[in-house]
């Protein structure tokens, strides 16, 4: 029992390091300050995480998230039933709009991209699978947080322009389960130069149709 508790303690400490680095690269000193771990413990765990590809060392010696996490995130998303159910609708939405399409779910205070398709255009919005984004900016964040104060709310979709990232516009709609709970947000996003400053007018109905198709797939 004591050995199990020690093992869990190591996992908790390791996760605290990963969480700290998720906010940006950290020096060893910054890791100790953020996590509260001793310098020796933080160094030992960070080096072990680096050896497993969970962390990597930058040229200046700071620790950053490792590339192995990218593969794990992609695999986790592929194994997520919602992402698989949504893919046909996402392909249809991407082809209909010519813009990038994403599927987000809420994870605590963040929204995580669990599926993404890129626009065929050279200039396009790229959101990697596994990316954790803030809830308080962007149309998908508004949908998942039920704020619904973006323009277009009341029509079933929400649009934002240059809110999360300058030069980017997006339109999102909620995906609901059988209990009418919002389980995801499906979005189309692209450069303002192509999407315009009222992207919902052009793409709102297509996003709504995609959301409805995902809901049908989930209930099948």
ChimeraX attribute file (.defattr): number of C-alpha atoms within 10 A of each C-alpha:
attribute: neighborCount
match mode: 1-to-1
recipient: residues
	/A:1	6
	/A:2	7
	/A:3	8
	/A:4	9
	/A:5	10
	/A:6	11
	/A:7	12
	/A:8	12
	/A:9	12
	/A:10	14
	/A:11	13
	/A:12	12
	/A:13	19
	/A:14	20
	/A:15	15
	/A:16	18
	/A:17	26
	/A:18	21
	/A:19	14
	/A:20	21
	/A:21	21
	/A:22	13
	/A:23	10
	/A:24	11
	/A:25	19
	/A:26	21
	/A:27	17
	/A:28	17
	/A:29	13
	/A:30	17
	/A:31	24
	/A:32	19
	/A:33	14
	/A:34	15
	/A:35	17
	/A:36	13
	/A:37	15
	/A:38	13
	/A:39	14
	/A:40	11
	/A:41	14
	/A:42	23
	/A:43	18
	/A:44	13
	/A:45	17
	/A:46	24
	/A:47	17
	/A:48	14
	/A:49	20
	/A:50	18
	/A:51	12
	/A:52	13
	/A:53	15
	/A:54	19
	/A:55	24
	/A:56	21
	/A:57	17
	/A:58	13
	/A:59	7
	/A:60	7
	/A:61	12
	/A:62	18
	/A:63	26
	/A:64	22
	/A:65	25
	/A:66	19
	/A:67	12
	/A:68	14
	/A:69	15
	/A:70	17
	/A:71	13
	/A:72	13
	/A:73	17
	/A:74	17
	/A:75	14
	/A:76	15
	/A:77	20
	/A:78	15
	/A:79	12
	/A:80	13
	/A:81	11
	/A:82	20
	/A:83	23
	/A:84	16
	/A:85	18
	/A:86	23
	/A:87	19
	/A:88	15
	/A:89	21
	/A:90	27
	/A:91	16
	/A:92	17
	/A:93	26
	/A:94	25
	/A:95	14
	/A:96	12
	/A:97	18
	/A:98	18
	/A:99	25
	/A:100	26
	/A:101	30
	/A:102	29
	/A:103	27
	/A:104	30
	/A:105	23
	/A:106	22
	/A:107	12
	/A:108	8
	/A:109	13
	/A:110	18
	/A:111	24
	/A:112	25
	/A:113	25
	/A:114	27
	/A:115	26
	/A:116	25
	/A:117	21
	/A:118	21
	/A:119	20
	/A:120	12
	/A:121	11
	/A:122	7
	/A:123	11
	/A:124	17
	/A:125	22
	/A:126	15
	/A:127	20
	/A:128	18
	/A:129	23
	/A:130	22
	/A:131	15
	/A:132	19
	/A:133	20
	/A:134	15
	/A:135	22
	/A:136	18
	/A:137	15
	/A:138	26
	/A:139	32
	/A:140	34
	/A:141	26
	/A:142	24
	/A:143	31
	/A:144	25
	/A:145	16
	/A:146	11
	/A:147	14
	/A:148	19
	/A:149	14
	/A:150	18
	/A:151	16
	/A:152	19
	/A:153	16
	/A:154	10
	/A:155	12
	/A:156	15
	/A:157	28
	/A:158	29
	/A:159	31
	/A:160	25
	/A:161	25
	/A:162	15
	/A:163	15
	/A:164	18
	/A:165	11
	/A:166	10
	/A:167	15
	/A:168	22
	/A:169	28
	/A:170	32
	/A:171	35
	/A:172	35
	/A:173	31
	/A:174	28
	/A:175	27
	/A:176	19
	/A:177	15
	/A:178	10
	/A:179	6
	/A:180	8
	/A:181	10
	/A:182	18
	/A:183	15
	/A:184	28
	/A:185	27
	/A:186	30
	/A:187	33
	/A:188	34
	/A:189	32
	/A:190	27
	/A:191	21
	/A:192	17
	/A:193	10
	/A:194	15
	/A:195	23
	/A:196	17
	/A:197	17
	/A:198	18
	/A:199	22
	/A:200	24
	/A:201	14
	/A:202	13
	/A:203	23
	/A:204	24
	/A:205	16
	/A:206	21
	/A:207	31
	/A:208	22
	/A:209	15
	/A:210	26
	/A:211	27
	/A:212	17
	/A:213	18
	/A:214	26
	/A:215	22
	/A:216	16
	/A:217	16
	/A:218	17
	/A:219	10
	/A:220	7
